[in-house]
Amino acid sequence: MEGRDEVLSVRDLEIAYATGRGLVRAVRGVSFDVRDDESLAFIGESGSGKTTLGLSLVRLLPQNASIARGEIVFRTASEEALDLTTLDDEALRRFRWRECAMVFQSALNALNPVMRIRDHFADTAKDHGETNGSLKGRALTERATECLQMVQLDPDRVLKAFPHELSGGMRQRVMIALGLLLNPRVLILDEPTTALDVLTQRAIIEVLRTLKDEHRFAMIFVSHDLSLAAELADRVATTYAGRIVELGDVEQVFYQPRHPYTVGLLDAVPTLAGEQQELSSIPGSPPDLIELPSGCKFHPRCPYATEKCREEDPPMTEVAAGQTAACWHWEKVASDWEARGGERHGRDAHRA
Amino acid sequence: MGGTPIELEHVSRFYGSGNKQVRAVDDVSFTIRPGETLCLVGESGCGKSTTGRMMAGLLEPSEGRVLYGGTEVGSLPEEERKSFRRAVQIIHQDPYASLNPIRSVTQILSAPLQRHKLVKSRTELKTRLRKLLETVGLTPPEDFLKKHPHQLSGGQRQRVSVARALTVNPEVIVADEPVSMVDVSLRIGLLNMLLGLQQDLGVAFLFITHDLAVAKHFSWEGRIGVMYLGRMVELGSTQRLVREPVHPYTRALISALPEADPELTRNKQRLRLRSPDIPSLLNLPTGCPFHPRCPMYEEGLCDTDRPAEDAVSLGGHLAACYVAARELGQEDRIPESSKKARDMRKTA
């Protein structure tokens, strides 16, 4: 990977929450890069640390969370390298939304119910915009109109509406438009389609796809929904117990998975196309992040687990060009996957 | 297990009154036969849960009747009413809210067994509890009997809910989105366990879900009913409905669903809706409720009369769409008023 167009580089990031029961290690030694024109999806179950990771990229972690180690380096439009872990409040305020914006998971409740949509735009511009306040009045209305059109909403109707007058899908699109207001280089979306109906989900996916095709910025998705990653991601990172266990191009991760957890997730999701499939769930439950298992954190649920897995946490290893996985037995996983390759629905249904 | 069919006959449920009245379920009919699986699919607000609650006897229909073995549930004599209550059990969506937090698993499961006098002695109770837990895959049972809900994961709690439903040997289980709050990696395990109940114990299911792919997996041998704004728009065998959907709403749902396969999902044929937004139940469109969004819409034909549930009827496969009826050579099922309205607007 060339370093030139990377907009974000995260290295060895560790985040923990202090709780009554002990330290919750939500993010453990995560490293990745994002280029300024690609979309990267983090997939994993609840408690895999993906939301914490997303929040850390705009430094909006809750009070009891702390970044114990690592760096988050952001390259701004003016080629300046910022280490987010060291920024002060004022610098962060200028960074957020102008460089990197986030669309929150609870988008349906994230808008202020007593404020019109227009005022949400004004607020965002005022809080994060230029200090001399160039984005206000006419200029602000024009930019807000443009952003709403980008997400296929009717600005005349939406700008003067209160949140309760809009449907869930429209509110979600307003949240995306707000994210775009200051033209960020990175947009983080936390479960952007969860809790929306299928046809509404489709509308959001199409909006995001168009944005991705027509504008140059990086998107980072956080989702438990594999199909969202299949739709929109250029690269996919599978997360488990606070770390990335597999990272690669979307085709690599879906068609040549090398980590048993990725394989398990793929085997657990039914598709609508094709015949009835054999599906199986991953045995056991996601781990307790306070008392993590020894060695590889997936070993208690893994069909490939051996003594070595119980003792040593595997490092990320290159398994193909541009694809890495953290598994001692990835070669075995690969040959097993290839051996039953024929039964995999998509490859079959599609390449036949 | 017994074999009593449950029929819903033109069942409706209204909320509110006057011009604020909402028809949450409007004239829905179907029968659950013994051992059968029927999935109700639809978006939020389509009336699928309300339909399920009416079938379980938790909600009375505003119009229409729910029949148990041919008798209206409301007028069943005391004894038979009790057996209806036992025959139909419900599993709720949220396993965090549906179990009493201060009761242990043993207490949760013993209560219905003792109330309905289904066990005679303590030893019998113990054997039965162990068996129930094994049936729902909570093994070894000793590990779970003394636990309280907060000590269990979402998936395990949902299994306890299933075990509780099984205590009274039900004929039908109404499962209202039983897996939607469970982690992805555990969902299929739960679904497969429920499928096992259907196969091993012959329990019939009314399975309510918003996820067509889950419905397909769960009722491959059964049927799917698609609801939209309180109405059943298509009802037929799963395999046929998934492969050759008749109603444009079903087609839209299938084409919109993202799949966990990059090539498949990115190359899928998309159906363009005329409007992305769902109409309000308070202000329903005339004629077919889907017509403002429908890509097959024909002026006059679609916005005059509401299509009957069986406007298309192909060997038990029903769809409420006049355009599809005409395309499939069932023009005779379109009422004269709609034909007239269409022709008038065509010439105008």
Interface residues (C-beta under 8 A of the other chain):
Chain A: E45 S46 S167 G169 M170 D197 V198 L199 T200 Q201 R202 A203 I205 H224 D225 L226 S227 L228 A230 E231 V250 E251 F254 Y255 G264 L265 L266 D267 A268 V269 P270 T271 L272 A273 Q276 Q277 L279 S280 S281 I282 P283 S285 P286 H345 G346 A349 H350 R351
Chain B: E43 S44 S153 G155 Q156 D183 V184 S185 L186 R187 I188 G189 L190 L191 N192 H210 L212 A213 V214 K216 H217 W220 V242 A252 L253 I254 A256 L257 P258 E259 A260 D261 P262 E263 L264 T265 R266 N267 R270 L273 P276 D277 I278
